[in-house]
Amino acid sequence: MRIIRQTDRRALEEWLTHLAARSVVLDAELMKLVTSIVDDVHTRGDRALIDYAAQFDKVDLKELRISEDELRASAKRVDQRALAALREAIRNVRAFHLRQLEESWSITPAAGVELGQRITPLERVGLYVPGGTAAYPSSVMMNVVPAQVAGAERIVVTTPPRTLSENPAVAAALVELGVTEVYAVGGAQAIAALAFGTETVPRVDKITGPGNRYVAAAKKVVFGVAGIDAIAGPTEVVIVADDSARQDFIAADLLAQAEHGEDASAILITTSEELANNVARKIERQAESLPRREIIERSLKEYGAIVLVETLDQACEIVNELAPEHVEIVTNDDEAIAARIRHAGAIFYGAYTPEAVGDYIAGPNHVLPTGRTARFSSALGVYDFVKRTSLLRYSEEAFGAVAESVAVLAECEGLAGHARSASIRGHKEAQKVQKDVLQSIKPRVRDLRAYTLSPHRTSVKLNQNENPWDAPNPIKDEVLRQFAARKWSRYPDFIPTSLHERLAEFARWKPDGIIAGNGSNELIQALLMVTIAAGKTVLISEPTFALYRQVATVLGGRVESVPLTSGLQYDSEALQRAVADKQPDVTIICSPNNPTGCVIDDSCLRTLLQTARGLVVIDEAYHEFAENTVVPLLNEYENLIVLRTFSKAMAFAGLRIGYLLAAPDLVREIRKAVLPYNLNAFSQIAAEVAVQNYESELRPLVQKIIDERERVFGELSRVNGLAPVPSKGNFMVVKSATDPTRIFTDLLVRDILVRDVSSYPMLSNYFRISVGTPAENDLLLEALR
């Protein structure tokens, strides 16, 4: 490995110039070839992709899309140790990127002026996964996770035809992350397909992911039609070390970088001539046992070097000139050296933080700027998968104060139309006096999308998780009899003591630890009203019931979320870490979860309750169908709150009844946010009658729903293109190879209404069905088949 002395300025400058020449944008012949491929795909679509697969990959493609069965079959071949490591890495990467979430904001710099920024996720993103010797499952993870955290609605993957068969770990990474829209297309043609779209491959808004020089060049060509992460160059590491560094560690790290490819760059900058000589010898010895030895030797010969400097300040100057992808610092004062480095993709501190830990397990993204672009670029992150939209709002008075200035500046630029646009609003006599009636509304509230449901009505209604059987006649008759005997002119009980006593017997809790409400939604709102304000945090696990986020946001709170696992189960470890790290004021868990039907593990819940500084709320709207409840834990944990409803198992959705169970001290405080006479007299009577007759009249209906749920799950599992997710509710989400919105529409035409949940986080390929009667379920199954 060559040794260059910093004092030999000419040799050093020539070598730095040699490094910079690796950029693909300087290769005119390459750019010309890639441009012709991109134009061909734009013109001929699928036919061009199939032709290039035959030409470059020697594959006769019959289908461009890789089936989910093929994807999963390949994933099953992965070694279990590798799968466990991959899952650990995904958890770490997700936890790191959750910290990058941005919020919309607004300011009011003057009366009547509101300025701000709205953060929205990209709708469709494309990920390129390289094949051959550069098939990296870690890069799948590093690209997919930030897109998922950002809330990207659709993630499309392209990869060369043989990638999944040759590297099952790539397939395993995609399956673990829940990404199944994968196309067997590689090279520059894949980038063109993602940018322009073909008959089969969808057009996306942004393209990310590593690739060879053809892929990098194609990204440059299509930039502007689609966004890109970067025009990535060859990978590189610079190690800054003094005489305190271990020579074998340094040699191993340089070799690790060089094995990426013949154009990879591995550089040591040191003040120690002894270290330089010893590292050079260690590299020769360690390389002998590495399988990619030939690649390593060519890489080090062309782009590797050891630079000897007199001071570490000189080392930092060279690092800033190189602006490298990775910088390792192994000195007696790593912090001081890092403070002097202005340009680097990532900095690794100390002897026990090799670049490899960043590649795989640490959590920060390993997609980093290369080829000196760290001077102006950053690591891939959540912010690469969102858009920032500027928001401006002026009142009449506020614009009147600046109208003249706008007109004057426009006239300076010779734009008379701009000037008139401003001045015409400055003449008050020509204006109708109007008031900005929305200026009193919180900007964060105006940014929210209101909670809403489809207005459609059909004969088979399977979209709202209602009980498909009406309340039994014996219950109805008794409720009507009692209500008829009551004076309608009198208010209902201010505190429904009798109902609370019945509920206490039914739920096995204390009467003074219960609040009955106008549906559990009212009690969610009341609970958050007494706990959440500006600066307070609510933790939820998404996807989940949208009302939690909406109410917390309206009240001025900050919402933090922990995604479910790729299998749509609660991520116990991530939840426990989030509660321990963020210490939320309120943590809300819907169990069984709506919309996925998963339940929280009892041991995880106990850990959350023990760790949490604030309250932990378990929404048990569907607990009867799970045949499980957390109510017994109320005796052990005073920070536990349980919410329940009569809308589902009790078949009372139209009566709006819910109740809250908690420690009596908490109940007294929460009741302060409940409006007087919140529960009408009819609903009070109905709730009492229902709990008295639950076992005889309602429990058999619950069992019918459970039986139908299992039957429908089994039938759906046998429908080609559908993959239902096991559920403990009276509903289930179903993964579909067909666009869920199309399924929703096609079923609607057949007089069947389901729930399109494809806009929810992590559910871009899913729809949700409620369990209906056997006859309704049979109609649904027939239509789906």
C-alpha positions in Angstrom: 0.0 0.0 0.0 1.5 3.3 -1.0 2.7 5.8 1.6 2.5 9.5 0.7 4.1 12.2 2.8 2.1 15.4 3.3 5.3 17.3 2.8 5.3 16.0 -0.8 2.6 18.4 -2.0 2.8 17.5 -5.6 2.4 13.7 -5.0 -0.5 14.4 -2.6 -2.3 16.8 -5.1 -1.9 14.3 -7.9 -3.3 11.5 -5.8 -6.3 13.6 -4.6 -7.0 14.5 -8.3 -6.9 10.8 -9.2 -9.5 10.1 -6.4 -11.8 12.8 -7.7 -11.8 11.3 -11.2 -13.9 8.4 -10.1 -17.1 10.4 -10.5 -19.5 8.9 -13.0 -20.7 12.4 -14.1 -17.2 12.9 -15.7 -17.5 9.9 -17.9 -19.1 11.2 -21.2 -19.3 7.8 -22.9 -21.0 6.2 -19.9 -23.6 9.1 -19.7 -24.3 8.7 -23.5 -24.9 5.0 -23.2 -27.1 5.3 -20.2 -29.1 8.1 -21.7 -29.9 5.9 -24.7 -31.1 3.1 -22.3 -33.3 5.5 -20.4 -34.9 6.9 -23.6 -35.5 3.4 -24.9 -37.4 2.4 -21.7 -39.3 5.6 -21.8 -40.4 4.8 -25.4 -41.0 1.0 -25.3 -41.8 0.3 -21.7 -42.1 -3.3 -20.7 -40.7 -4.6 -24.0 -37.5 -2.7 -23.5 -37.1 -4.1 -19.9 -37.6 -7.7 -21.2 -35.1 -7.1 -24.0 -32.5 -5.7 -21.6 -33.0 -8.6 -19.2 -32.1 -11.0 -22.1 -29.1 -8.9 -23.2 -27.5 -8.0 -19.8 -28.8 -10.7 -17.4 -29.2 -13.6 -19.9 -32.7 -14.2 -18.6 -35.9 -14.7 -20.6 -38.4 -12.9 -18.4 -42.1 -14.0 -18.5 -43.3 -11.8 -15.7 -41.7 -8.6 -14.5 -43.3 -8.7 -11.1 -41.9 -11.2 -8.6 -44.8 -13.0 -6.9 -45.1 -12.8 -3.1 -44.9 -16.6 -3.0 -41.5 -16.5 -4.8 -40.3 -13.7 -2.5 -41.3 -15.6 0.7 -39.9 -18.9 -0.6 -36.5 -17.3 -1.1 -36.7 -15.6 2.3 -37.2 -19.0 4.0 -33.8 -20.1 2.8 -32.0 -17.5 5.0 -30.0 -18.7 7.9 -31.8 -18.2 11.3 -28.8 -16.5 12.8 -28.8 -14.0 9.9 -32.5 -13.5 10.3 -32.2 -12.8 14.0 -29.4 -10.3 13.3 -31.5 -8.7 10.6 -34.4 -8.2 13.0 -32.2 -6.7 15.6 -30.8 -4.3 13.0 -34.2 -3.3 11.8 -35.3 -2.5 15.3 -32.2 -0.3 15.8 -32.5 1.5 12.5 -36.2 2.2 13.1 -35.6 3.5 16.6 -32.9 5.9 15.3 -35.0 7.2 12.4 -38.1 7.7 14.5 -36.1 10.6 16.1 -35.9 12.3 12.7 -39.7 12.8 12.3 -40.4 16.5 11.6 -43.6 18.3 12.5 -45.5 21.0 10.5 -45.1 24.4 12.1 -46.3 28.0 11.8 -45.4 31.4 13.1 -47.2 34.7 13.3 -44.5 37.4 12.7 -47.1 40.2 12.6 -50.8 40.6 13.3 -52.8 39.0 10.6 -49.8 37.2 9.0 -49.3 33.5 9.4 -46.4 31.6 7.8 -45.5 28.0 8.1 -44.4 24.7 6.7 -46.4 21.6 6.2 -44.6 18.2 6.3 -46.2 15.5 4.2 -44.8 12.1 3.2 -44.1 11.2 -0.4 -46.8 9.0 -2.0 -44.7 6.6 -4.0 -41.0 5.8 -3.6 -38.8 3.4 -5.6 -35.9 1.4 -4.1 -33.2 -0.1 -6.3 -31.6 -3.2 -4.8 -28.4 -4.2 -6.6 -27.7 -7.9 -7.5 -24.6 -10.0 -7.9 -21.7 -9.4 -5.5 -23.2 -6.2 -4.3 -26.5 -7.6 -3.1 -26.8 -6.0 0.4 -29.8 -6.8 2.6 -28.6 -4.0 4.9 -29.2 -1.5 2.2 -32.7 -2.7 1.8 -33.3 -2.0 5.5 -31.5 1.4 5.3 -33.7 2.6 2.5 -37.1 1.1 3.4 -37.2 1.9 7.1 -36.9 5.8 6.8 -39.5 5.7 4.0 -41.9 3.7 6.3 -41.2 6.0 9.2 -41.9 9.0 7.0 -45.2 7.5 6.1 -44.6 6.8 2.4 -47.8 5.3 1.0 -46.2 2.9 -1.5 -42.7 1.4 -1.7 -41.8 -0.2 -5.0 -38.6 -2.3 -5.3 -36.6 -3.2 -8.5 -33.7 -5.7 -8.5 -31.9 -7.8 -11.1 -33.7 -11.0 -12.0 -31.3 -13.4 -10.1 -30.9 -11.3 -6.9 -33.5 -13.2 -4.7 -32.4 -16.6 -5.8 -28.7 -15.8 -5.3 -29.1 -13.9 -2.0 -32.1 -15.0 0.1 -31.1 -12.5 2.8 -32.3 -9.7 0.5 -35.7 -11.5 0.2 -35.8 -11.9 4.0 -35.1 -8.2 4.5 -38.0 -7.3 2.2 -40.4 -9.8 3.9 -39.4 -8.6 7.4 -40.1 -5.0 6.4 -43.4 -5.9 4.8 -42.4 -4.8 1.3 -43.7 -7.2 -1.4 -44.1 -5.1 -4.5 -40.9 -6.2 -6.2 -39.9 -6.2 -9.9 -37.2 -8.3 -11.6 -35.5 -5.3 -13.3 -31.9 -4.2 -12.9 -29.4 -1.7 -14.1 -30.1 1.7 -15.7 -33.3 0.3 -17.2 -34.8 -0.1 -13.7 -34.1 3.5 -12.8 -35.8 4.6 -16.1 -38.8 2.3 -15.4 -39.2 3.8 -11.9 -38.9 7.4 -13.2 -41.3 7.2 -16.2 -43.4 4.1 -15.4 -44.1 1.3 -17.8 -47.2 -0.9 -18.4 -46.2 -3.0 -15.4 -43.7 -1.0 -13.3 -45.4 2.1 -11.6 -43.9 5.6 -11.8 -42.6 6.8 -8.5 -41.9 10.2 -7.0 -38.4 9.5 -5.7 -35.7 6.8 -6.3 -33.2 5.7 -3.7 -30.8 2.8 -3.2 -27.2 1.9 -4.2 -26.1 0.5 -7.5 -23.2 0.3 -10.0 -22.0 3.2 -12.2 -24.8 2.6 -14.7 -27.4 3.0 -12.0 -25.7 6.1 -10.7 -25.5 7.6 -14.1 -29.2 6.8 -14.8 -30.2 8.6 -11.6 -28.5 11.7 -13.0 -30.3 11.4 -16.3 -33.8 11.0 -14.8 -33.3 13.6 -12.0 -36.1 16.2 -12.5 -38.6 13.6 -13.7 -38.2 11.9 -10.3 -36.3 12.8 -7.2 -33.2 10.9 -6.3 -31.3 10.3 -3.1 -27.9 11.1 -4.6 -25.6 10.2 -7.5 -23.6 7.8 -5.5 -19.9 7.3 -6.2 -17.6 4.5 -5.0 -17.5 3.9 -1.3 -14.7 5.4 0.8 -13.2 5.5 4.3 -10.6 7.8 5.9 -9.1 6.7 9.2 -7.3 9.4 11.3 -5.0 7.8 13.8 -2.0 8.5 16.0 0.4 6.3 17.8 -2.3 5.1 20.2 -4.1 3.1 17.6 -3.9 -0.7 17.2 -2.3 -1.5 13.9 -4.3 -4.8 13.4 -7.6 -2.9 13.9 -6.7 -0.2 11.4 -5.5 -2.8 8.8 -8.8 -4.8 9.2 -10.9 -1.6 8.7 -9.0 -0.6 5.6 -9.4 -4.0 4.1 -13.1 -4.0 5.0 -13.6 -1.0 2.9 -11.5 -2.1 0.0 -13.4 -5.4 -0.4 -16.5 -3.4 -1.5 -15.1 -3.0 -5.1 -12.1 -2.2 -7.2 -13.0 1.5 -7.1 -13.4 1.6 -3.3 -11.1 3.9 -1.5 -9.4 3.1 1.9 -7.1 5.8 3.4 -5.2 6.1 6.6 -3.9 9.5 7.7 -1.5 9.3 10.6 1.2 11.2 12.4 3.0 7.9 13.3 5.5 6.5 10.7 5.8 3.4 12.8 2.0 2.9 12.6 2.0 3.5 8.9 4.7 0.9 8.2 3.2 -1.7 10.5 -0.3 -1.2 9.0 1.0 -1.7 5.5 2.6 -5.0 6.6 -0.6 -6.1 8.4 -2.7 -5.4 5.4 -0.6 -7.8 3.3 -0.9 -10.6 5.9 -4.6 -10.1 6.6 -5.6 -9.9 2.9 -4.2 -13.4 2.3 -7.1 -15.0 4.1 -9.9 -12.9 2.6 -12.0 -14.4 -0.2 -12.2 -11.1 -2.1 -8.4 -10.7 -2.1 -8.1 -9.9 -5.8 -10.7 -7.1 -5.6 -9.0 -5.8 -2.4 -5.6 -5.7 -4.0 -6.8 -3.7 -7.1 -8.7 -1.3 -4.9 -5.7 -0.6 -2.6 -3.4 -0.3 -5.6 -5.6 2.3 -7.4 -7.3 4.2 -4.6 -5.7 3.2 -1.3 -3.0 5.1 0.5 -1.4 5.9 3.8 -0.8 9.6 4.3 1.9 10.7 6.8 1.4 14.1 8.3 3.3 16.0 10.9 0.2 17.1 13.0 -3.4 16.0 13.4 -4.5 19.5 12.4 -3.0 18.7 9.0 -4.8 15.4 9.0 -8.1 17.2 9.6 -7.4 19.6 6.7 -7.0 16.7 4.3 -10.2 15.1 5.6 -12.1 18.3 5.0 -10.6 18.4 1.5 -11.7 14.8 0.8 -15.1 15.2 2.5 -15.3 11.4 2.7 -18.2 9.1 3.2 -16.8 7.5 6.4 -14.3 8.9 8.9 -12.9 6.8 11.7 -11.0 8.6 14.5 -8.6 6.6 16.6 -6.5 9.0 18.6 -5.8 10.1 22.2 -8.5 12.8 21.9 -11.2 11.7 19.4 -13.6 14.5 20.4 -11.1 17.2 19.7 -10.3 15.8 16.3 -14.0 15.3 15.4 -14.7 19.0 16.3 -12.2 20.0 13.5 -13.9 17.9 10.8 -16.5 19.9 8.9 -17.2 17.6 6.0 -18.0 13.9 6.5 -20.9 11.6 5.9 -20.5 9.8 9.2 -17.9 9.9 12.0 -16.9 6.8 14.0 -15.3 7.5 17.4 -12.6 5.2 18.9 -11.0 1.9 18.4 -14.2 -0.1 19.0 -16.5 1.7 16.6 -15.5 0.3 13.2 -17.3 1.5 10.0 -18.8 -2.0 9.8 -21.0 -1.4 12.9 -22.6 1.5 11.1 -23.1 -0.6 8.0 -25.2 -3.1 9.8 -26.5 -2.8 13.4 -26.0 0.6 15.0 -29.1 2.4 13.7 -27.9 5.6 11.8 -28.3 5.3 8.0 -25.4 3.9 6.1 -26.5 5.5 2.8 -24.0 8.4 2.9 -22.6 11.1 0.6 -19.6 10.0 -1.4 -17.1 11.6 -3.8 -16.7 14.9 -1.8 -20.4 15.5 -1.7 -20.4 15.5 2.1 -19.6 19.2 1.7 -23.3 19.8 0.9 -25.1 16.4 1.4 -26.2 14.3 4.4 -27.1 10.8 5.2 -30.3 9.3 3.9 -33.1 9.8 6.4 -36.7 10.3 7.0 -36.5 13.8 5.7 -35.6 12.4 2.2 -39.1 10.8 2.1 -41.2 13.9 3.0 -42.1 17.1 1.2 -42.0 20.5 2.8 -44.8 22.8 1.6 -44.6 26.5 2.5 -47.8 28.0 3.9 -48.7 31.7 3.8 -51.8 33.5 5.0 -52.3 37.3 5.2 -55.3 39.1 6.6 -56.7 42.1 4.8 -55.1 44.5 7.2 -51.7 42.7 7.2 -51.5 42.7 3.4 -52.6 46.3 3.2 -49.5 47.1 5.3 -47.1 45.6 2.7 -49.0 46.1 -0.6 -47.1 49.1 -1.6 -43.7 47.5 -0.9 -44.7 44.4 -3.0 -45.8 46.7 -5.9 -42.6 48.8 -5.7 -40.3 45.7 -5.8 -42.4 44.2 -8.7 -42.0 47.5 -10.7 -38.2 47.3 -10.1 -38.3 44.0 -11.9 -40.5 45.3 -14.7 -43.4 43.1 -13.8 -46.4 45.4 -14.0 -48.9 42.5 -13.5 -47.3 41.6 -10.2 -47.5 45.2 -9.1 -51.2 45.5 -10.0 -51.9 42.2 -8.2 -50.6 43.9 -5.0 -51.9 47.4 -5.5 -55.4 46.4 -6.4 -55.7 44.8 -2.9 -54.3 48.0 -1.3 -57.4 50.2 -2.3 -59.8 49.7 0.5 -62.7 51.4 -1.3 -62.6 48.6 -3.9 -62.7 45.8 -1.4 -65.4 44.1 0.4 -64.7 44.0 4.1 -64.0 40.4 5.1 -62.7 38.8 8.2 -60.4 35.8 8.4 -62.8 33.7 10.5 -60.2 30.9 10.7 -57.4 33.0 12.2 -58.5 31.9 15.7 -58.2 28.2 14.9 -54.9 26.6 15.9 -52.7 26.1 12.8 -52.1 22.4 13.8 -55.8 21.8 13.8 -56.2 23.3 10.4 -53.5 20.9 9.2 -55.3 17.9 10.4 -57.6 15.8 8.2 -60.9 15.3 10.0 -61.7 11.8 11.1 -64.3 10.5 8.6 -65.9 7.4 7.2 -67.2 6.4 3.8 -70.7 7.7 3.2 -71.6 4.7 1.1 -74.5 2.4 2.1 -74.8 -1.2 0.9 -76.8 -4.3 1.8 -73.7 -6.0 3.1 -72.0 -3.6 5.4 -68.6 -4.9 6.6 -66.7 -1.6 7.2 -67.2 -0.5 10.8 -66.6 -3.5 13.0 -70.2 -3.6 14.1 -72.0 -6.6 15.5 -73.8 -8.2 12.5 -76.6 -9.4 14.7 -78.9 -6.8 16.3 -79.5 -6.7 20.0 -81.7 -9.7 21.0 -85.4 -9.0 21.4 -85.6 -10.0 25.1 -83.1 -7.2 25.8 -84.9 -4.7 23.6 -88.3 -5.5 25.1 -87.0 -5.1 28.7 -85.2 -1.8 27.8 -88.4 -0.4 26.2 -90.5 -1.5 29.1 -88.3 0.3 31.7 -87.9 3.4 29.5 -91.7 3.7 29.0 -92.2 3.7 32.8 -89.7 6.6 33.2 -90.6 10.3 33.1 -89.1 11.6 29.9 -89.3 15.2 31.1 -86.7 14.6 33.8 -82.9 14.7 33.3 -81.1 11.4 33.4 -79.1 10.6 36.6 -76.2 13.1 37.0 -74.0 10.2 38.0 -75.5 6.9 36.9 -74.8 5.1 40.2 -77.0 2.1 39.4 -75.2 1.6 36.1 -71.8 2.0 37.7 -72.7 -0.7 40.2 -73.9 -3.1 37.4 -70.7 -2.4 35.5 -68.6 -3.0 38.6 -70.1 -6.4 39.0 -69.7 -7.2 35.3 -66.1 -5.9 35.0 -65.1 -6.9 38.5 -63.9 -3.5 39.5 -64.9 -0.7 42.0 -68.0 1.4 41.4 -66.1 4.6 42.2 -63.5 3.6 39.7 -65.9 3.8 36.7 -67.1 6.5 34.4 -69.9 5.7 31.9 -69.8 7.8 28.8 -71.4 8.7 25.5 -69.3 6.1 23.7 -65.7 5.4 24.6 -64.7 8.2 22.2 -66.0 10.7 24.7 -63.9 9.2 27.5 -60.8 9.2 25.3 -61.3 12.9 24.8 -62.0 13.6 28.5 -58.9 11.6 29.5 -56.7 13.5 27.1 -58.2 16.8 28.1 -57.1 16.5 31.7 -53.6 15.2 30.8 -52.4 16.7 27.5 -51.5 20.2 26.6 -48.6 21.9 24.8 -45.3 20.2 25.8 -47.1 17.0 26.8 -46.6 13.7 24.9 -48.9 10.9 23.8 -47.3 7.6 22.7 -49.2 5.3 20.4 -48.3 2.3 18.3 -49.3 2.7 14.6 -51.3 1.8 12.6 -54.1 2.3 15.1 -57.4 4.1 15.8 -56.9 7.6 14.2 -58.8 9.4 16.9 -55.9 9.1 19.4 -53.6 11.2 17.3 -56.3 13.6 16.3 -57.6 14.5 19.8 -54.0 14.8 21.2 -53.0 17.1 18.4 -56.1 19.3 18.8 -55.2 19.7 22.5 -51.7 20.8 21.6 -49.8 17.7 22.5 -47.0 15.9 20.7 -47.7 12.5 19.4 -44.9 9.9 19.2 -45.5 6.6 17.5 -43.9 3.1 17.5 -44.7 1.1 14.4 -46.0 -2.4 14.6 -43.7 -5.2 13.4 -43.7 -6.1 9.7 -46.1 -9.0 10.8 -48.4 -6.3 12.2 -47.9 -7.3 15.8 -47.0 -5.1 18.8 -43.2 -4.5 18.9 -42.7 -5.2 22.6 -39.0 -4.2 22.7 -39.6 -1.0 20.7 -42.5 0.0 22.9 -40.6 -0.6 26.1 -37.6 1.4 24.8 -39.9 4.3 23.7 -41.7 4.4 27.1 -38.3 4.3 28.9 -36.6 6.9 26.6 -39.5 9.4 25.9 -41.4 9.1 29.2 -44.7 10.0 27.6 -47.5 11.5 29.7 -50.0 9.1 28.2 -49.4 5.8 26.4 -52.4 4.4 24.5 -52.6 0.8 23.3 -55.7 -0.6 21.5 -55.8 -4.3 22.4 -57.0 -5.9 20.2 -55.7 -3.3 17.9 -57.9 -1.6 15.4 -57.3 -2.1 12.5 -54.9 -5.1 12.7 -56.4 -7.2 15.5 -53.2 -7.9 17.4 -53.1 -7.9 21.2 -50.4 -6.7 23.5 -48.4 -9.3 25.4 -49.1 -9.4 29.2 -45.5 -9.3 30.2 -44.8 -6.3 27.8 -47.8 -4.5 29.4 -46.5 -5.1 32.9 -43.1 -3.7 31.9 -44.7 -0.6 30.4 -46.7 0.0 33.5 -43.6 -0.4 35.7 -41.5 1.8 33.5 -43.9 4.5 32.6 -43.8 7.9 34.3 -47.3 8.7 33.0 -50.5 6.8 32.4 -51.0 3.7 30.3 -54.4 3.3 28.6 -55.6 0.0 27.2 -58.5 0.4 24.8 -60.5 -2.8 25.1 -63.2 -2.1 22.6 -62.9 -5.6 21.2 -61.8 -7.6 24.3 -64.8 -10.0 24.2 -63.6 -11.4 20.9 -60.1 -11.9 22.2 -61.6 -13.6 25.3 -59.1 -11.8 27.4 -58.9 -8.6 29.5 -56.3 -6.6 31.4 -58.7 -5.4 34.1 -57.2 -7.6 36.8 -54.0 -5.5 36.5 -55.9 -2.5 37.8 -55.4 -4.0 41.3 -51.6 -3.9 40.8 -51.0 -0.7 38.8 -52.6 2.7 39.7 -51.4 4.2 36.4 -53.5 1.8 34.3 -56.7 2.9 32.6 -59.0 0.6 30.7 -61.6 1.7 28.1 -64.5 -0.4 26.9 -67.5 0.0 24.6 -71.0 -1.4 24.1 -70.8 -0.8 20.4 -69.3 -4.1 19.4 -70.0 -7.3 21.4 -73.0 -5.7 23.1 -74.6 -4.8 19.7 -75.4 -1.2 20.9 -73.4 0.8 18.3 -76.4 3.0 17.8 -76.8 3.9 21.5 -73.2 5.3 22.0 -72.3 3.8 25.4 -68.8 3.3 26.7 -67.1 3.2 30.1 -63.7 3.8 31.7 -62.1 1.8 34.5 -59.3 3.3 36.6 -58.2 4.0 40.2 -60.9 6.1 42.0 -58.4 9.0 42.4 -57.9 9.2 38.6 -61.6 8.8 37.9 -62.4 11.9 40.0 -60.0 14.0 38.0 -61.1 12.7 34.6 -64.8 13.2 35.4 -64.1 17.0 35.5 -63.8 17.0 31.7 -67.0 15.0 31.2 -70.1 17.2 30.3 -73.1 17.1 32.7 -75.7 14.4 31.8 -73.4 13.0 29.2 -75.3 9.7 29.0 -79.0 9.8 28.2 -81.6 7.9 30.2 -82.4 5.4 27.4 -78.7 4.4 27.1 -78.3 4.1 30.8 -81.2 1.7 31.0 -80.0 -0.2 28.0 -76.5 -0.6 29.4 -77.8 -2.0 32.7 -80.1 -4.5 30.9 -77.3 -5.6 28.6 -74.8 -6.5 31.3 -77.5 -8.4 33.2 -78.3 -10.5 30.1 -74.8 -10.7 28.6 -74.2 -14.4 29.4 -77.6 -15.6 28.3 -78.3 -13.4 25.2 -75.0 -11.7 24.0 -72.2 -14.2 24.8 -73.6 -16.7 22.3 -73.5 -14.1 19.5 -69.9 -13.3 20.4 -69.0 -16.9 20.0 -70.7 -17.0 16.6 -68.6 -14.1 15.5 -65.4 -15.7 16.8 -66.3 -18.9 14.9 -67.1 -17.0 11.7 -63.8 -15.0 12.1 -61.8 -18.2 12.1 -63.8 -19.6 9.2 -63.5 -16.5 7.0 -59.7 -16.3 7.8 -59.3 -19.9 6.6 -61.3 -19.3 3.4 -59.4 -16.0 2.6 -56.1 -17.8 3.1 -57.0 -20.0 0.2 -57.8 -17.2 -2.2 -55.0 -16.5 -4.6 -53.5 -13.0 -4.1 -54.9 -12.5 -0.6 -53.2 -12.9 2.8 -55.4 -12.3 5.8 -53.6 -11.3 9.1 -54.7 -13.3 12.2 -56.9 -11.2 14.4 -58.4 -11.2 17.9 -61.1 -8.7 17.0 -64.4 -9.0 15.1 -62.5 -7.9 12.0 -59.3 -8.6 10.1 -56.9 -6.8 7.7 -56.2 -8.6 4.4 -53.1 -8.1 2.3 -53.8 -8.0 -1.4 -51.7 -8.3 -4.5 -54.4 -6.1 -6.1 -54.7 -2.4 -5.3 -56.9 -2.3 -2.2 -58.7 0.8 -3.5 -59.7 -1.2 -6.6 -61.0 -4.0 -4.4 -63.0 -1.5 -2.3 -64.6 -0.1 -5.5 -65.3 -3.4 -7.1 -66.9 -4.8 -4.0 -69.0 -1.6 -3.7 -70.4 -2.2 -7.2 -71.4 -5.7 -5.8 -73.3 -4.0 -2.9 -70.6 -5.0 -0.4 -68.9 -2.3 1.8 -65.4 -3.0 3.3 -62.8 -0.5 4.7 -60.0 0.7 2.5 -57.1 1.2 5.0 -54.3 1.5 2.4 -53.6 5.1 3.5 -52.8 3.9 7.0 -49.1 3.6 8.0 -47.7 0.2 6.9 -51.0 -0.9 5.3 -50.5 0.3 1.7 -51.5 -3.1 0.4 -54.3 -3.9 2.8 -58.1 -3.6 3.2 -60.1 -4.4 6.3 -63.3 -6.5 6.7 -65.6 -6.8 9.6 -67.0 -10.2 10.4 -70.6 -10.4 9.2 -73.3 -13.1 9.4 -72.5 -16.4 7.6 -74.6 -15.3 4.7 -72.9 -11.9 4.4 -69.5 -13.5 4.7 -70.3 -16.0 2.0 -71.2 -13.2 -0.4 -67.9 -11.4 0.4 -65.9 -14.6 -0.1 -67.6 -15.3 -3.4 -67.0 -11.8 -4.7 -63.3 -11.9 -3.6 -62.7 -15.2 -5.3 
